[in-house]
Amino acid sequence: MCLAIPGKILEIQEQGKMRAARVQFGGIVRQVSLDFVPEAGLGDYVMVHVGFAISRVDASEAERTYKLLEEMGVLEAELPPAEA
């Protein structure tokens, strides 16, 4: 199952015409494309699906959703530890 997971934008990089960000999901940080949410900025929360931010959400909604996914036990499958 592939879910959209909320995460916080820590850093934004411009890569030519593409925008990418380092996004934090709990204790995990991943690289994410911001091309679908050009309005997203530093410190914003975004819903991420397969490496693409697909919408912005407010902080309380992001926290509530993340906690619910954690309680359901689905985060481990969706966010495995980064490879070394």
PDB file of N, CA, C and O in Angstrom:
ATOM      1  N   MET A   1       0.841  -1.158   0.000  1.00  0.00           N
ATOM      2  CA  MET A   1       0.000   0.000   0.000  1.00  0.00           C
ATOM      3  C   MET A   1       0.901   1.239   0.000  1.00  0.00           C
ATOM      4  O   MET A   1       1.869   1.298   0.758  1.00  0.00           O
ATOM      5  N   CYS A   2       0.602   2.191  -0.811  1.00  0.00           N
ATOM      6  CA  CYS A   2       1.341   3.449  -0.854  1.00  0.00           C
ATOM      7  C   CYS A   2       0.435   4.559  -0.352  1.00  0.00           C
ATOM      8  O   CYS A   2      -0.645   4.795  -0.894  1.00  0.00           O
ATOM      9  N   LEU A   3       0.887   5.228   0.682  1.00  0.00           N
ATOM     10  CA  LEU A   3       0.116   6.303   1.286  1.00  0.00           C
ATOM     11  C   LEU A   3       0.811   7.635   1.078  1.00  0.00           C
ATOM     12  O   LEU A   3       1.998   7.679   0.756  1.00  0.00           O
ATOM     13  N   ALA A   4       0.082   8.708   1.258  1.00  0.00           N
ATOM     14  CA  ALA A   4       0.686  10.034   1.328  1.00  0.00           C
ATOM     15  C   ALA A   4       1.006  10.278   2.800  1.00  0.00           C
ATOM     16  O   ALA A   4       0.146  10.124   3.667  1.00  0.00           O
ATOM     17  N   ILE A   5       2.245  10.659   3.068  1.00  0.00           N
ATOM     18  CA  ILE A   5       2.732  10.858   4.428  1.00  0.00           C
ATOM     19  C   ILE A   5       3.041  12.343   4.624  1.00  0.00           C
ATOM     20  O   ILE A   5       3.675  12.945   3.757  1.00  0.00           O
ATOM     21  N   PRO A   6       2.616  12.951   5.728  1.00  0.00           N
ATOM     22  CA  PRO A   6       2.940  14.357   5.957  1.00  0.00           C
ATOM     23  C   PRO A   6       4.371  14.527   6.450  1.00  0.00           C
ATOM     24  O   PRO A   6       4.866  13.735   7.252  1.00  0.00           O
ATOM     25  N   GLY A   7       5.025  15.573   5.957  1.00  0.00           N
ATOM     26  CA  GLY A   7       6.380  15.883   6.387  1.00  0.00           C
ATOM     27  C   GLY A   7       6.630  17.375   6.356  1.00  0.00           C
ATOM     28  O   GLY A   7       5.899  18.122   5.707  1.00  0.00           O
ATOM     29  N   LYS A   8       7.664  17.808   7.058  1.00  0.00           N
ATOM     30  CA  LYS A   8       8.003  19.231   7.171  1.00  0.00           C
ATOM     31  C   LYS A   8       9.197  19.559   6.278  1.00  0.00           C
ATOM     32  O   LYS A   8      10.204  18.851   6.298  1.00  0.00           O
ATOM     33  N   ILE A   9       9.085  20.625   5.501  1.00  0.00           N
ATOM     34  CA  ILE A   9      10.162  21.052   4.617  1.00  0.00           C
ATOM     35  C   ILE A   9      11.266  21.708   5.448  1.00  0.00           C
ATOM     36  O   ILE A   9      11.036  22.711   6.124  1.00  0.00           O
ATOM     37  N   LEU A  10      12.470  21.124   5.386  1.00  0.00           N
ATOM     38  CA  LEU A  10      13.612  21.644   6.128  1.00  0.00           C
ATOM     39  C   LEU A  10      14.510  22.530   5.273  1.00  0.00           C
ATOM     40  O   LEU A  10      15.122  23.474   5.774  1.00  0.00           O
ATOM     41  N   GLU A  11      14.585  22.222   3.982  1.00  0.00           N
ATOM     42  CA  GLU A  11      15.491  22.931   3.080  1.00  0.00           C
ATOM     43  C   GLU A  11      14.951  22.794   1.663  1.00  0.00           C
ATOM     44  O   GLU A  11      14.434  21.742   1.287  1.00  0.00           O
ATOM     45  N   ILE A  12      15.073  23.859   0.879  1.00  0.00           N
ATOM     46  CA  ILE A  12      14.619  23.830  -0.517  1.00  0.00           C
ATOM     47  C   ILE A  12      15.807  24.058  -1.428  1.00  0.00           C
ATOM     48  O   ILE A  12      16.636  24.931  -1.176  1.00  0.00           O
ATOM     49  N   GLN A  13      15.888  23.265  -2.495  1.00  0.00           N
ATOM     50  CA  GLN A  13      16.938  23.422  -3.498  1.00  0.00           C
ATOM     51  C   GLN A  13      16.296  23.645  -4.862  1.00  0.00           C
ATOM     52  O   GLN A  13      15.335  22.971  -5.231  1.00  0.00           O
ATOM     53  N   GLU A  14      16.844  24.597  -5.598  1.00  0.00           N
ATOM     54  CA  GLU A  14      16.422  24.831  -6.976  1.00  0.00           C
ATOM     55  C   GLU A  14      17.395  24.048  -7.855  1.00  0.00           C
ATOM     56  O   GLU A  14      18.607  24.243  -7.764  1.00  0.00           O
ATOM     57  N   GLN A  15      16.878  23.173  -8.696  1.00  0.00           N
ATOM     58  CA  GLN A  15      17.712  22.355  -9.576  1.00  0.00           C
ATOM     59  C   GLN A  15      17.258  22.607 -11.006  1.00  0.00           C
ATOM     60  O   GLN A  15      16.458  21.856 -11.564  1.00  0.00           O
ATOM     61  N   GLY A  16      17.792  23.692 -11.592  1.00  0.00           N
ATOM     62  CA  GLY A  16      17.315  24.101 -12.910  1.00  0.00           C
ATOM     63  C   GLY A  16      15.887  24.577 -12.778  1.00  0.00           C
ATOM     64  O   GLY A  16      15.600  25.474 -11.985  1.00  0.00           O
ATOM     65  N   LYS A  17      14.983  23.985 -13.549  1.00  0.00           N
ATOM     66  CA  LYS A  17      13.557  24.341 -13.469  1.00  0.00           C
ATOM     67  C   LYS A  17      12.833  23.537 -12.394  1.00  0.00           C
ATOM     68  O   LYS A  17      11.662  23.788 -12.108  1.00  0.00           O
ATOM     69  N   MET A  18      13.525  22.579 -11.805  1.00  0.00           N
ATOM     70  CA  MET A  18      12.897  21.725 -10.801  1.00  0.00           C
ATOM     71  C   MET A  18      13.190  22.242  -9.395  1.00  0.00           C
ATOM     72  O   MET A  18      14.257  22.796  -9.131  1.00  0.00           O
ATOM     73  N   ARG A  19      12.212  22.046  -8.491  1.00  0.00           N
ATOM     74  CA  ARG A  19      12.397  22.369  -7.082  1.00  0.00           C
ATOM     75  C   ARG A  19      12.343  21.078  -6.291  1.00  0.00           C
ATOM     76  O   ARG A  19      11.482  20.227  -6.516  1.00  0.00           O
ATOM     77  N   ALA A  20      13.273  20.947  -5.364  1.00  0.00           N
ATOM     78  CA  ALA A  20      13.306  19.782  -4.493  1.00  0.00           C
ATOM     79  C   ALA A  20      13.482  20.270  -3.064  1.00  0.00           C
ATOM     80  O   ALA A  20      13.842  21.423  -2.826  1.00  0.00           O
ATOM     81  N   ALA A  21      13.224  19.381  -2.122  1.00  0.00           N
ATOM     82  CA  ALA A  21      13.359  19.754  -0.721  1.00  0.00           C
ATOM     83  C   ALA A  21      13.811  18.562   0.099  1.00  0.00           C
ATOM     84  O   ALA A  21      13.583  17.408  -0.263  1.00  0.00           O
ATOM     85  N   ARG A  22      14.456  18.872   1.211  1.00  0.00           N
ATOM     86  CA  ARG A  22      14.703  17.875   2.245  1.00  0.00           C
ATOM     87  C   ARG A  22      13.500  17.976   3.174  1.00  0.00           C
ATOM     88  O   ARG A  22      13.218  19.035   3.736  1.00  0.00           O
ATOM     89  N   VAL A  23      12.791  16.849   3.326  1.00  0.00           N
ATOM     90  CA  VAL A  23      11.556  16.826   4.104  1.00  0.00           C
ATOM     91  C   VAL A  23      11.718  15.835   5.249  1.00  0.00           C
ATOM     92  O   VAL A  23      12.214  14.723   5.062  1.00  0.00           O
ATOM     93  N   GLN A  24      11.291  16.257   6.442  1.00  0.00           N
ATOM     94  CA  GLN A  24      11.413  15.421   7.630  1.00  0.00           C
ATOM     95  C   GLN A  24      10.091  14.737   7.937  1.00  0.00           C
ATOM     96  O   GLN A  24       9.038  15.370   8.000  1.00  0.00           O
ATOM     97  N   PHE A  25      10.177  13.416   8.126  1.00  0.00           N
ATOM     98  CA  PHE A  25       9.038  12.580   8.519  1.00  0.00           C
ATOM     99  C   PHE A  25       9.420  11.956   9.854  1.00  0.00           C
ATOM    100  O   PHE A  25      10.118  10.942   9.880  1.00  0.00           O
ATOM    101  N   GLY A  26       8.982  12.534  10.949  1.00  0.00           N
ATOM    102  CA  GLY A  26       9.436  12.034  12.251  1.00  0.00           C
ATOM    103  C   GLY A  26      10.946  12.207  12.321  1.00  0.00           C
ATOM    104  O   GLY A  26      11.437  13.327  12.187  1.00  0.00           O
ATOM    105  N   GLY A  27      11.693  11.133  12.527  1.00  0.00           N
ATOM    106  CA  GLY A  27      13.146  11.197  12.596  1.00  0.00           C
ATOM    107  C   GLY A  27      13.841  10.906  11.279  1.00  0.00           C
ATOM    108  O   GLY A  27      15.068  10.815  11.243  1.00  0.00           O
ATOM    109  N   ILE A  28      13.092  10.756  10.199  1.00  0.00           N
ATOM    110  CA  ILE A  28      13.659  10.404   8.890  1.00  0.00           C
ATOM    111  C   ILE A  28      13.582  11.614   7.971  1.00  0.00           C
ATOM    112  O   ILE A  28      12.566  12.308   7.936  1.00  0.00           O
ATOM    113  N   VAL A  29      14.662  11.871   7.221  1.00  0.00           N
ATOM    114  CA  VAL A  29      14.689  12.969   6.259  1.00  0.00           C
ATOM    115  C   VAL A  29      14.896  12.381   4.872  1.00  0.00           C
ATOM    116  O   VAL A  29      15.785  11.556   4.664  1.00  0.00           O
ATOM    117  N   ARG A  30      14.070  12.810   3.928  1.00  0.00           N
ATOM    118  CA  ARG A  30      14.151  12.325   2.548  1.00  0.00           C
ATOM    119  C   ARG A  30      14.110  13.483   1.572  1.00  0.00           C
ATOM    120  O   ARG A  30      13.616  14.564   1.890  1.00  0.00           O
ATOM    121  N   GLN A  31      14.639  13.244   0.372  1.00  0.00           N
ATOM    122  CA  GLN A  31      14.577  14.206  -0.725  1.00  0.00           C
ATOM    123  C   GLN A  31      13.225  14.060  -1.415  1.00  0.00           C
ATOM    124  O   GLN A  31      12.793  12.945  -1.709  1.00  0.00           O
ATOM    125  N   VAL A  32      12.551  15.190  -1.676  1.00  0.00           N
ATOM    126  CA  VAL A  32      11.201  15.181  -2.230  1.00  0.00           C
ATOM    127  C   VAL A  32      11.100  16.235  -3.331  1.00  0.00           C
ATOM    128  O   VAL A  32      11.673  17.318  -3.211  1.00  0.00           O
ATOM    129  N   SER A  33      10.379  15.923  -4.393  1.00  0.00           N
ATOM    130  CA  SER A  33      10.114  16.901  -5.444  1.00  0.00           C
ATOM    131  C   SER A  33       8.980  17.827  -5.018  1.00  0.00           C
ATOM    132  O   SER A  33       7.974  17.377  -4.468  1.00  0.00           O
ATOM    133  N   LEU A  34       9.148  19.130  -5.276  1.00  0.00           N
ATOM    134  CA  LEU A  34       8.107  20.113  -4.969  1.00  0.00           C
ATOM    135  C   LEU A  34       7.397  20.610  -6.224  1.00  0.00           C
ATOM    136  O   LEU A  34       6.653  21.588  -6.150  1.00  0.00           O
ATOM    137  N   ASP A  35       7.601  19.979  -7.354  1.00  0.00           N
ATOM    138  CA  ASP A  35       7.051  20.455  -8.618  1.00  0.00           C
ATOM    139  C   ASP A  35       5.523  20.572  -8.628  1.00  0.00           C
ATOM    140  O   ASP A  35       4.983  21.425  -9.333  1.00  0.00           O
ATOM    141  N   PHE A  36       4.818  19.737  -7.864  1.00  0.00           N
ATOM    142  CA  PHE A  36       3.356  19.783  -7.846  1.00  0.00           C
ATOM    143  C   PHE A  36       2.799  20.801  -6.856  1.00  0.00           C
ATOM    144  O   PHE A  36       1.602  21.084  -6.870  1.00  0.00           O
ATOM    145  N   VAL A  37       3.654  21.351  -6.000  1.00  0.00           N
ATOM    146  CA  VAL A  37       3.218  22.355  -5.021  1.00  0.00           C
ATOM    147  C   VAL A  37       4.193  23.535  -5.034  1.00  0.00           C
ATOM    148  O   VAL A  37       4.968  23.718  -4.095  1.00  0.00           O
ATOM    149  N   PRO A  38       4.150  24.330  -6.099  1.00  0.00           N
ATOM    150  CA  PRO A  38       5.100  25.441  -6.222  1.00  0.00           C
ATOM    151  C   PRO A  38       4.953  26.480  -5.113  1.00  0.00           C
ATOM    152  O   PRO A  38       5.882  27.248  -4.864  1.00  0.00           O
ATOM    153  N   GLU A  39       3.802  26.517  -4.446  1.00  0.00           N
ATOM    154  CA  GLU A  39       3.584  27.471  -3.370  1.00  0.00           C
ATOM    155  C   GLU A  39       4.221  27.046  -2.048  1.00  0.00           C
ATOM    156  O   GLU A  39       4.279  27.847  -1.114  1.00  0.00           O
ATOM    157  N   ALA A  40       4.699  25.810  -1.949  1.00  0.00           N
ATOM    158  CA  ALA A  40       5.288  25.308  -0.703  1.00  0.00           C
ATOM    159  C   ALA A  40       6.589  26.030  -0.396  1.00  0.00           C
ATOM    160  O   ALA A  40       7.398  26.294  -1.285  1.00  0.00           O
ATOM    161  N   GLY A  41       6.776  26.345   0.889  1.00  0.00           N
ATOM    162  CA  GLY A  41       7.969  27.054   1.310  1.00  0.00           C
ATOM    163  C   GLY A  41       8.618  26.401   2.520  1.00  0.00           C
ATOM    164  O   GLY A  41       8.101  25.436   3.082  1.00  0.00           O
ATOM    165  N   LEU A  42       9.742  26.941   2.899  1.00  0.00           N
ATOM    166  CA  LEU A  42      10.505  26.451   4.046  1.00  0.00           C
ATOM    167  C   LEU A  42       9.619  26.456   5.296  1.00  0.00           C
ATOM    168  O   LEU A  42       8.972  27.457   5.604  1.00  0.00           O
ATOM    169  N   GLY A  43       9.600  25.337   6.003  1.00  0.00           N
ATOM    170  CA  GLY A  43       8.804  25.216   7.217  1.00  0.00           C
ATOM    171  C   GLY A  43       7.386  24.742   6.996  1.00  0.00           C
ATOM    172  O   GLY A  43       6.692  24.407   7.956  1.00  0.00           O
ATOM    173  N   ASP A  44       6.935  24.704   5.739  1.00  0.00           N
ATOM    174  CA  ASP A  44       5.588  24.208   5.438  1.00  0.00           C
ATOM    175  C   ASP A  44       5.534  22.689   5.611  1.00  0.00           C
ATOM    176  O   ASP A  44       6.551  21.998   5.549  1.00  0.00           O
ATOM    177  N   TYR A  45       4.330  22.201   5.826  1.00  0.00           N
ATOM    178  CA  TYR A  45       4.076  20.763   5.856  1.00  0.00           C
ATOM    179  C   TYR A  45       3.424  20.374   4.545  1.00  0.00           C
ATOM    180  O   TYR A  45       2.535  21.065   4.048  1.00  0.00           O
ATOM    181  N   VAL A  46       3.878  19.252   3.988  1.00  0.00           N
ATOM    182  CA  VAL A  46       3.341  18.765   2.721  1.00  0.00           C
ATOM    183  C   VAL A  46       3.002  17.285   2.841  1.00  0.00           C
ATOM    184  O   VAL A  46       3.610  16.553   3.622  1.00  0.00           O
ATOM    185  N   MET A  47       2.025  16.863   2.057  1.00  0.00           N
ATOM    186  CA  MET A  47       1.707  15.443   1.948  1.00  0.00           C
ATOM    187  C   MET A  47       2.567  14.897   0.813  1.00  0.00           C
ATOM    188  O   MET A  47       2.580  15.456  -0.284  1.00  0.00           O
ATOM    189  N   VAL A  48       3.287  13.807   1.075  1.00  0.00           N
ATOM    190  CA  VAL A  48       4.236  13.257   0.108  1.00  0.00           C
ATOM    191  C   VAL A  48       3.803  11.848  -0.284  1.00  0.00           C
ATOM    192  O   VAL A  48       3.509  11.005   0.564  1.00  0.00           O
ATOM    193  N   HIS A  49       3.773  11.622  -1.589  1.00  0.00           N
ATOM    194  CA  HIS A  49       3.435  10.307  -2.141  1.00  0.00           C
ATOM    195  C   HIS A  49       4.492   9.949  -3.170  1.00  0.00           C
ATOM    196  O   HIS A  49       4.722  10.706  -4.113  1.00  0.00           O
ATOM    197  N   VAL A  50       5.128   8.819  -2.999  1.00  0.00           N
ATOM    198  CA  VAL A  50       6.189   8.289  -3.872  1.00  0.00           C
ATOM    199  C   VAL A  50       7.219   9.352  -4.286  1.00  0.00           C
ATOM    200  O   VAL A  50       7.597   9.449  -5.454  1.00  0.00           O
ATOM    201  N   GLY A  51       7.663  10.145  -3.302  1.00  0.00           N
ATOM    202  CA  GLY A  51       8.721  11.106  -3.555  1.00  0.00           C
ATOM    203  C   GLY A  51       8.281  12.455  -4.091  1.00  0.00           C
ATOM    204  O   GLY A  51       9.122  13.303  -4.390  1.00  0.00           O
ATOM    205  N   PHE A  52       6.974  12.673  -4.219  1.00  0.00           N
ATOM    206  CA  PHE A  52       6.445  13.948  -4.713  1.00  0.00           C
ATOM    207  C   PHE A  52       5.526  14.567  -3.671  1.00  0.00           C
ATOM    208  O   PHE A  52       4.617  13.903  -3.172  1.00  0.00           O
ATOM    209  N   ALA A  53       5.756  15.835  -3.338  1.00  0.00           N
ATOM    210  CA  ALA A  53       4.811  16.562  -2.501  1.00  0.00           C
ATOM    211  C   ALA A  53       3.576  16.820  -3.365  1.00  0.00           C
ATOM    212  O   ALA A  53       3.690  17.343  -4.474  1.00  0.00           O
ATOM    213  N   ILE A  54       2.402  16.454  -2.858  1.00  0.00           N
ATOM    214  CA  ILE A  54       1.186  16.583  -3.666  1.00  0.00           C
ATOM    215  C   ILE A  54       0.231  17.648  -3.135  1.00  0.00           C
ATOM    216  O   ILE A  54      -0.684  18.061  -3.848  1.00  0.00           O
ATOM    217  N   SER A  55       0.428  18.101  -1.891  1.00  0.00           N
ATOM    218  CA  SER A  55      -0.393  19.185  -1.352  1.00  0.00           C
ATOM    219  C   SER A  55       0.241  19.724  -0.083  1.00  0.00           C
ATOM    220  O   SER A  55       1.040  19.051   0.568  1.00  0.00           O
ATOM    221  N   ARG A  56      -0.131  20.950   0.256  1.00  0.00           N
ATOM    222  CA  ARG A  56       0.275  21.532   1.533  1.00  0.00           C
ATOM    223  C   ARG A  56      -0.807  21.235   2.560  1.00  0.00           C
ATOM    224  O   ARG A  56      -1.987  21.149   2.220  1.00  0.00           O
ATOM    225  N   VAL A  57      -0.405  21.079   3.811  1.00  0.00           N
ATOM    226  CA  VAL A  57      -1.359  20.911   4.915  1.00  0.00           C
ATOM    227  C   VAL A  57      -0.868  21.754   6.088  1.00  0.00           C
ATOM    228  O   VAL A  57       0.317  22.070   6.188  1.00  0.00           O
ATOM    229  N   ASP A  58      -1.797  22.112   6.973  1.00  0.00           N
ATOM    230  CA  ASP A  58      -1.356  22.878   8.138  1.00  0.00           C
ATOM    231  C   ASP A  58      -0.688  21.941   9.142  1.00  0.00           C
ATOM    232  O   ASP A  58      -0.855  20.722   9.080  1.00  0.00           O
ATOM    233  N   ALA A  59       0.062  22.524  10.059  1.00  0.00           N
ATOM    234  CA  ALA A  59       0.873  21.749  10.996  1.00  0.00           C
ATOM    235  C   ALA A  59       0.029  20.808  11.856  1.00  0.00           C
ATOM    236  O   ALA A  59       0.426  19.665  12.086  1.00  0.00           O
ATOM    237  N   SER A  60      -1.122  21.268  12.331  1.00  0.00           N
ATOM    238  CA  SER A  60      -1.942  20.410  13.195  1.00  0.00           C
ATOM    239  C   SER A  60      -2.498  19.219  12.426  1.00  0.00           C
ATOM    240  O   SER A  60      -2.556  18.112  12.962  1.00  0.00           O
ATOM    241  N   GLU A  61      -2.906  19.431  11.180  1.00  0.00           N
ATOM    242  CA  GLU A  61      -3.403  18.322  10.355  1.00  0.00           C
ATOM    243  C   GLU A  61      -2.275  17.326  10.052  1.00  0.00           C
ATOM    244  O   GLU A  61      -2.488  16.114  10.080  1.00  0.00           O
ATOM    245  N   ALA A  62      -1.086  17.841   9.766  1.00  0.00           N
ATOM    246  CA  ALA A  62       0.059  16.970   9.495  1.00  0.00           C
ATOM    247  C   ALA A  62       0.382  16.111  10.718  1.00  0.00           C
ATOM    248  O   ALA A  62       0.607  14.907  10.595  1.00  0.00           O
ATOM    249  N   GLU A  63       0.404  16.732  11.888  1.00  0.00           N
ATOM    250  CA  GLU A  63       0.715  16.002  13.117  1.00  0.00           C
ATOM    251  C   GLU A  63      -0.337  14.941  13.416  1.00  0.00           C
ATOM    252  O   GLU A  63      -0.010  13.812  13.780  1.00  0.00           O
ATOM    253  N   ARG A  64      -1.598  15.316  13.259  1.00  0.00           N
ATOM    254  CA  ARG A  64      -2.699  14.366  13.508  1.00  0.00           C
ATOM    255  C   ARG A  64      -2.627  13.171  12.555  1.00  0.00           C
ATOM    256  O   ARG A  64      -2.795  12.027  12.977  1.00  0.00           O
ATOM    257  N   THR A  65      -2.380  13.437  11.278  1.00  0.00           N
ATOM    258  CA  THR A  65      -2.293  12.367  10.280  1.00  0.00           C
ATOM    259  C   THR A  65      -1.100  11.466  10.542  1.00  0.00           C
ATOM    260  O   THR A  65      -1.224  10.244  10.476  1.00  0.00           O
ATOM    261  N   TYR A  66       0.062  12.053  10.840  1.00  0.00           N
ATOM    262  CA  TYR A  66       1.269  11.267  11.102  1.00  0.00           C
ATOM    263  C   TYR A  66       1.050  10.354  12.310  1.00  0.00           C
ATOM    264  O   TYR A  66       1.407   9.176  12.278  1.00  0.00           O
ATOM    265  N   LYS A  67       0.462  10.905  13.373  1.00  0.00           N
ATOM    266  CA  LYS A  67       0.212  10.114  14.576  1.00  0.00           C
ATOM    267  C   LYS A  67      -0.740   8.954  14.285  1.00  0.00           C
ATOM    268  O   LYS A  67      -0.523   7.840  14.761  1.00  0.00           O
ATOM    269  N   LEU A  68      -1.783   9.209  13.512  1.00  0.00           N
ATOM    270  CA  LEU A  68      -2.736   8.173  13.152  1.00  0.00           C
ATOM    271  C   LEU A  68      -2.063   7.055  12.343  1.00  0.00           C
ATOM    272  O   LEU A  68      -2.288   5.874  12.606  1.00  0.00           O
ATOM    273  N   LEU A  69      -1.239   7.434  11.362  1.00  0.00           N
ATOM    274  CA  LEU A  69      -0.520   6.430  10.567  1.00  0.00           C
ATOM    275  C   LEU A  69       0.440   5.627  11.431  1.00  0.00           C
ATOM    276  O   LEU A  69       0.603   4.422  11.236  1.00  0.00           O
ATOM    277  N   GLU A  70       1.075   6.301  12.389  1.00  0.00           N
ATOM    278  CA  GLU A  70       1.992   5.619  13.312  1.00  0.00           C
ATOM    279  C   GLU A  70       1.234   4.615  14.173  1.00  0.00           C
ATOM    280  O   GLU A  70       1.693   3.489  14.366  1.00  0.00           O
ATOM    281  N   GLU A  71       0.078   5.017  14.690  1.00  0.00           N
ATOM    282  CA  GLU A  71      -0.741   4.126  15.511  1.00  0.00           C
ATOM    283  C   GLU A  71      -1.230   2.918  14.722  1.00  0.00           C
ATOM    284  O   GLU A  71      -1.373   1.825  15.270  1.00  0.00           O
ATOM    285  N   MET A  72      -1.486   3.120  13.432  1.00  0.00           N
ATOM    286  CA  MET A  72      -1.938   2.019  12.575  1.00  0.00           C
ATOM    287  C   MET A  72      -0.795   1.077  12.226  1.00  0.00           C
ATOM    288  O   MET A  72      -1.035  -0.025  11.733  1.00  0.00           O
ATOM    289  N   GLY A  73       0.450   1.495  12.476  1.00  0.00           N
ATOM    290  CA  GLY A  73       1.605   0.653  12.206  1.00  0.00           C
ATOM    291  C   GLY A  73       2.004   0.584  10.744  1.00  0.00           C
ATOM    292  O   GLY A  73       2.637  -0.387  10.329  1.00  0.00           O
ATOM    293  N   VAL A  74       1.650   1.590   9.947  1.00  0.00           N
ATOM    294  CA  VAL A  74       1.957   1.546   8.518  1.00  0.00           C
ATOM    295  C   VAL A  74       3.188   2.365   8.128  1.00  0.00           C
ATOM    296  O   VAL A  74       3.641   2.281   6.987  1.00  0.00           O
ATOM    297  N   LEU A  75       3.730   3.148   9.044  1.00  0.00           N
ATOM    298  CA  LEU A  75       4.866   4.003   8.687  1.00  0.00           C
ATOM    299  C   LEU A  75       6.132   3.208   8.380  1.00  0.00           C
ATOM    300  O   LEU A  75       6.915   3.619   7.524  1.00  0.00           O
ATOM    301  N   GLU A  76       6.347   2.094   9.049  1.00  0.00           N
ATOM    302  CA  GLU A  76       7.553   1.308   8.811  1.00  0.00           C
ATOM    303  C   GLU A  76       7.645   0.825   7.363  1.00  0.00           C
ATOM    304  O   GLU A  76       8.728   0.808   6.778  1.00  0.00           O
ATOM    305  N   ALA A  77       6.510   0.435   6.793  1.00  0.00           N
ATOM    306  CA  ALA A  77       6.496  -0.023   5.398  1.00  0.00           C
ATOM    307  C   ALA A  77       6.651   1.138   4.434  1.00  0.00           C
ATOM    308  O   ALA A  77       7.290   1.002   3.391  1.00  0.00           O
ATOM    309  N   GLU A  78       6.066   2.286   4.781  1.00  0.00           N
ATOM    310  CA  GLU A  78       6.104   3.438   3.882  1.00  0.00           C
ATOM    311  C   GLU A  78       7.418   4.213   3.988  1.00  0.00           C
ATOM    312  O   GLU A  78       7.867   4.807   3.007  1.00  0.00           O
ATOM    313  N   LEU A  79       8.033   4.210   5.166  1.00  0.00           N
ATOM    314  CA  LEU A  79       9.268   4.959   5.394  1.00  0.00           C
ATOM    315  C   LEU A  79      10.343   4.063   5.990  1.00  0.00           C
ATOM    316  O   LEU A  79      10.727   4.247   7.145  1.00  0.00           O
ATOM    317  N   PRO A  80      10.835   3.092   5.218  1.00  0.00           N
ATOM    318  CA  PRO A  80      11.915   2.257   5.752  1.00  0.00           C
ATOM    319  C   PRO A  80      13.145   3.119   5.986  1.00  0.00           C
ATOM    320  O   PRO A  80      13.297   4.162   5.350  1.00  0.00           O
ATOM    321  N   PRO A  81      14.034   2.697   6.897  1.00  0.00           N
ATOM    322  CA  PRO A  81      15.249   3.477   7.138  1.00  0.00           C
ATOM    323  C   PRO A  81      16.025   3.695   5.842  1.00  0.00           C
ATOM    324  O   PRO A  81      16.056   2.823   4.974  1.00  0.00           O
ATOM    325  N   ALA A  82      16.646   4.857   5.719  1.00  0.00           N
ATOM    326  CA  ALA A  82      17.448   5.161   4.535  1.00  0.00           C
ATOM    327  C   ALA A  82      18.627   4.207   4.444  1.00  0.00           C
ATOM    328  O   ALA A  82      19.206   3.804   5.453  1.00  0.00           O
ATOM    329  N   GLU A  83      18.966   3.860   3.215  1.00  0.00           N
ATOM    330  CA  GLU A  83      20.115   2.973   3.025  1.00  0.00           C
ATOM    331  C   GLU A  83      21.401   3.735   3.296  1.00  0.00           C
ATOM    332  O   GLU A  83      21.517   4.911   2.949  1.00  0.00           O
ATOM    333  N   ALA A  84      22.351   3.080   3.907  1.00  0.00           N
ATOM    334  CA  ALA A  84      23.629   3.717   4.240  1.00  0.00           C
ATOM    335  C   ALA A  84      24.523   3.802   3.018  1.00  0.00           C
ATOM    336  O   ALA A  84      25.641   4.310   3.105  1.00  0.00           O
TER     337      ALA A  84
END
